[in-house]
């Protein structure tokens, strides 16, 4: 058994131990969470869970990460010839879609989206540190979008000059 599998088994074991300490963590059933994690606002639209609080009972950014990283096995190398046929930029892109509510969901609860690239919806209470990632699950970057961050996602076959351009824009702010 390789070291990466041992580490994954260890993390899974830790997750199961933590889950045994508290009742089911289904959305709407967070009664076992410590009070410091719960919002007291009756008009809260985040599912009753405060954001930004590191906790082993909900989200510590370390335990049960495999729940959100299942899509990270997608390759990051361009395996096809690059075709730059469509070089006309889209200047007027808008959406009239209604936003999904920004509900905070504790780990290890699974979050699924009905779009390949979601722009709103349920996410983790902890947001990611700003920076560049090979892969960052939408459960993290959606929280950043909710608070006004710019998120640049690109295909591995994207033009390298365009990627460099976007990186320069991101670093200016």
C-alpha positions as CSV (number, residue, x, y, z in Angstrom):
1,X,0.0,0.0,0.0
2,X,1.5,3.3,-1.1
3,X,2.0,6.3,1.3
4,X,-0.8,8.3,-0.4
5,X,-3.3,5.6,0.3
6,X,-2.2,5.3,3.9
7,X,-2.6,9.0,4.3
8,X,-6.1,8.8,2.8
9,X,-7.1,5.9,5.0
10,X,-5.8,7.8,8.0
11,X,-7.8,11.0,7.1
12,X,-10.9,8.8,6.5
13,X,-10.4,7.2,9.9
14,X,-10.0,10.6,11.5
15,X,-13.2,11.8,9.8
16,X,-15.1,8.9,11.1
17,X,-13.9,9.5,14.6
18,X,-15.0,13.1,14.5
19,X,-18.4,12.1,13.1
20,X,-19.0,9.7,15.9
21,X,-18.6,12.6,18.4
22,X,-21.7,14.4,17.0
23,X,-25.0,13.5,15.4
24,X,-25.6,13.6,11.6
25,X,-24.4,16.8,9.9
26,X,-27.1,17.0,7.3
27,X,-28.1,20.5,6.2
28,X,-30.7,21.8,8.6
29,X,-29.6,19.3,11.3
30,X,-26.7,21.2,12.9
31,X,-28.1,21.1,16.5
32,X,-25.0,19.3,17.8
33,X,-22.6,22.1,16.6
34,X,-21.0,24.3,19.3
35,X,-22.9,27.5,19.8
36,X,-20.0,29.6,18.5
37,X,-20.5,28.1,15.0
38,X,-24.2,28.9,14.9
39,X,-25.7,32.2,13.8
40,X,-28.3,33.7,16.0
41,X,-29.9,35.8,13.3
42,X,-33.4,34.6,12.5
43,X,-33.1,36.1,9.0
44,X,-29.8,34.2,8.3
45,X,-29.7,32.9,4.7
46,X,-26.5,30.8,5.2
47,X,-28.1,27.8,6.8
48,X,-27.4,28.8,10.4
49,X,-23.7,28.4,10.2
50,X,-21.2,31.2,10.7
51,X,-18.5,31.8,8.1
52,X,-14.8,31.8,8.7
53,X,-14.7,29.9,12.0
54,X,-12.2,27.0,11.9
55,X,-13.7,24.0,13.7
56,X,-13.2,20.2,13.6
57,X,-17.0,19.9,14.0
58,X,-17.8,21.6,10.7
59,X,-14.8,22.8,8.6
60,X,-11.2,23.1,9.6
61,X,-9.8,23.1,6.1
62,X,-8.0,19.9,6.8
63,X,-10.3,17.0,7.7
64,X,-12.6,15.3,5.1
65,X,-11.2,17.3,2.2
66,X,-11.5,14.2,0.0
67,X,-15.3,14.9,-0.1
68,X,-14.7,18.1,-2.2
69,X,-11.6,16.8,-4.0
70,X,-13.1,13.9,-5.8
71,X,-13.1,15.9,-9.1
72,X,-9.4,16.8,-8.7
73,X,-8.4,13.6,-10.5
74,X,-9.2,15.4,-13.8
75,X,-6.0,15.9,-15.8
76,X,-4.2,19.2,-15.9
77,X,-2.2,18.7,-19.0
78,X,-3.5,19.5,-22.5
79,X,-3.9,16.2,-24.3
80,X,-5.2,17.6,-27.6
81,X,-4.0,19.9,-30.3
82,X,-4.7,23.6,-29.5
83,X,-7.3,25.1,-31.8
84,X,-7.5,28.9,-31.6
85,X,-10.2,29.2,-34.3
86,X,-12.6,31.3,-32.1
87,X,-10.4,34.3,-31.4
88,X,-13.4,36.8,-31.2
89,X,-13.8,37.8,-27.6
90,X,-17.2,37.9,-25.9
91,X,-17.6,41.5,-24.6
92,X,-21.2,41.3,-23.6
93,X,-21.9,38.3,-21.5
94,X,-24.7,38.6,-19.0
95,X,-27.0,36.2,-17.1
96,X,-30.5,36.5,-15.9
97,X,-30.4,33.3,-13.9
98,X,-31.6,33.5,-10.3
99,X,-28.8,32.8,-7.8
100,X,-28.9,29.7,-5.7
101,X,-28.9,30.5,-1.9
102,X,-25.4,30.8,-0.3
103,X,-25.9,28.1,2.3
104,X,-22.9,27.1,4.4
105,X,-22.6,23.3,4.6
106,X,-20.3,21.5,7.0
107,X,-17.9,18.7,6.1
108,X,-18.3,15.8,5.4
109,X,-21.7,16.7,3.9
110,X,-21.5,16.4,0.1
111,X,-22.4,19.4,-2.1
112,X,-23.4,19.0,-5.7
113,X,-24.2,21.5,-8.3
114,X,-26.5,21.4,-11.4
115,X,-24.0,23.3,-13.5
116,X,-20.4,22.4,-14.6
117,X,-19.2,25.8,-13.4
118,X,-21.5,27.1,-10.7
119,X,-21.7,30.8,-9.9
120,X,-23.8,30.6,-6.7
121,X,-25.0,28.0,-4.2
122,X,-24.0,26.1,-1.2
123,X,-20.4,26.2,-0.1
124,X,-18.0,25.6,2.8
125,X,-18.0,28.1,5.7
126,X,-14.2,28.6,5.2
127,X,-13.0,30.4,2.1
128,X,-9.7,29.7,0.4
129,X,-6.6,31.9,0.8
130,X,-6.2,34.1,-2.2
131,X,-3.6,32.7,-4.6
132,X,-3.1,30.4,-7.6
133,X,-4.1,26.7,-7.4
134,X,-3.8,23.8,-9.7
135,X,-7.2,22.8,-8.5
136,X,-9.6,24.4,-6.0
137,X,-13.0,22.8,-5.6
138,X,-16.0,25.1,-6.2
139,X,-17.1,24.4,-2.7
140,X,-14.3,26.8,-1.7
141,X,-14.2,29.4,-4.5
142,X,-18.0,29.9,-4.5
143,X,-17.5,31.4,-1.0
144,X,-15.0,33.9,-2.4
145,X,-17.4,34.8,-5.3
146,X,-20.2,35.5,-2.8
147,X,-17.9,38.2,-1.2
148,X,-16.9,39.8,-4.4
149,X,-13.7,38.0,-5.4
150,X,-12.6,37.5,-9.0
151,X,-12.1,33.8,-9.9
152,X,-10.2,33.0,-13.1
153,X,-10.8,29.4,-14.3
154,X,-9.1,28.2,-17.4
155,X,-8.8,25.1,-19.5
156,X,-5.4,23.4,-19.6
157,X,-5.3,23.9,-23.4
158,X,-5.9,27.7,-23.1
159,X,-3.5,30.0,-24.8
160,X,-0.5,30.5,-22.4
161,X,-0.3,34.3,-23.4
162,X,-3.9,34.7,-22.3
163,X,-3.3,32.9,-19.0
164,X,-0.3,35.2,-18.3
165,X,-2.4,38.2,-19.1
166,X,-5.1,37.1,-16.6
167,X,-2.4,36.4,-14.0
168,X,-1.1,39.9,-14.4
169,X,-4.7,41.3,-13.9
170,X,-5.2,39.2,-10.8
171,X,-1.9,40.3,-9.2
172,X,-2.6,44.1,-9.8
173,X,-5.5,44.1,-7.3
